[in-house]
């Protein structure tokens, strides 16, 4: 038994509460790290798209390469933003 400010808590209950809080903190850190990773990837993909667009305007990249690059990177950005939205929903529960 653990005695805390006029409360008595069974050891296993206390342990479960502590473990739950530690898991919540660890999950929050993981979610935060995932958000940072997603933000970094979105910025990276936007930079690649801007670079391809610049090279296209300079005549260094054919149109088909620009279109394919835009399609792939825009779809990846949509996917990452969807995952980030799901993480936001999870973290508010």
DATAQUI-V595472 format. One record per residue. PSI is psi in radians with two decimals (none if undefined). NEAR is the number of other ideal C-beta (glycine too) atoms within 8 Angstrom. Layout:
# DATAQUI-V595472
psi-><PSI,PSI>
near-><NEAR,NEAR>
This chain:
# DATAQUI-V595472
psi-><2.50,2.28,2.16,2.05,1.18,0.34,2.53,2.20,2.32,2.56,-0.80,-0.61,-0.77,-0.80,-0.76,-0.72,-0.78,-0.78,-0.71,-0.73,-0.72,-0.76,-0.68,-0.74,-0.78,-0.74,-0.72,-0.69,-0.73,-0.76,-0.74,-0.75,-0.68,-0.71,-0.76,-0.72,-0.80,-0.81,-0.71,-0.74,-0.71,-0.79,-0.71,-0.79,-0.65,-0.65,-0.71,-0.77,-0.73,-0.68,-0.76,-0.71,-0.74,-0.81,-0.58,-0.79,-0.52,-0.07,0.27,-0.27,2.30,2.75,-0.68,-0.60,-0.73,-0.78,-0.79,-0.75,-0.81,-0.77,-0.87,-0.86,-0.66,-0.69,-0.68,-0.69,-0.74,-0.78,-0.83,-0.71,-0.60,-0.78,-0.72,-0.70,-0.69,-0.69,-0.68,-0.70,-0.73,-0.74,-0.27,-0.07,none>
near-><6,8,5,7,3,3,6,7,10,8,8,6,8,10,8,8,9,8,8,8,8,8,8,8,8,8,8,9,8,8,11,8,8,11,10,8,8,13,9,8,10,11,8,8,11,10,8,10,12,8,8,13,9,8,9,13,6,6,5,5,8,6,6,6,10,12,8,8,11,10,8,8,12,9,8,10,11,8,8,11,10,8,10,12,8,8,12,8,8,8,8,5,4>
